[in-house]
């Protein structure tokens, strides 16, 4: 099994193929392997001798935990979260909203724009990760108990 640093580097290598800038995603691919700050509903991964314990927290309390054994599924889980979050932040900046005093209107056009950008990023990554993105439901499958 690889180390946390090796998984972070693997994620970085995959994301370098995309339009994303390292400063946009670096924290989101590093934080899953650091348990010191438990961001609400962010992915966390604990490496075990036989697989990967996936976790999510809300207000410091565990709300999801699941043991999986597929390295690519674990990486996809982190990629899907990272890409969704970074593309959402890009939309906030593009439309000059701060999510405190101004908000995005999640109409069909905005949702399609958001999905299209995520699709372009997964297509640039390619392989099983793009395949799972196009099949839809993989992240939900990973997060099912």
Residue, then its C-alpha position, 0 to 999 in steps of 0.5 A: x500500500x502507498x503512503x498518504x504522500x504518494x496518494x496526494x502526489x497521484x491525485x496531483x498528477x491526475x489533476x495536472x492534466x486539467x484546467x485546474x490550478x494547483x492553488x485551487x485544489x492542493x488543500x482539497x487533495x491533502x486534507x483527506x489524509x490529515x485528521x487535524x481539521x475535520x471540515x464538515x462533509x469533506x472526505x477523510x481517508x484512513x489507510x489501514x493494512x488491508x484497505x481504506x476507511x472512508x469518513x465524513x464528519x459534521x461538527x466534529x462528529x462522524x456521520x459516515x464511515x465505510x471500509x473499502x478495498x479499491x484504490x481507484x474508488x478511494x481516489x475517485x471519491x476524493x477527486x469527485x469532491x475536489x472537482x465539485x468544490x473547486x468548480x463551485x468556487x469558480x462559479x461563485x467567483x465568476x458571478x461575483x457572489x460571496x454566499x453570505x450576502x449574495x447567492x447563486x441562483x441554481x437554475x437549469x442553466x447554472x447547474x448545466x454549466x457546473x456539470x459541463x465544467x466537471x465533465x471537462x475536468x474528468x474527461x481531461x483526467x480520463x481512464x476509469x475516473x472519467x468512465x465513472x463520472x459519465x456513468x453517474x452514481x459512482x460517488x453515491x455508490x461509494x458513499x452508500x452503507 
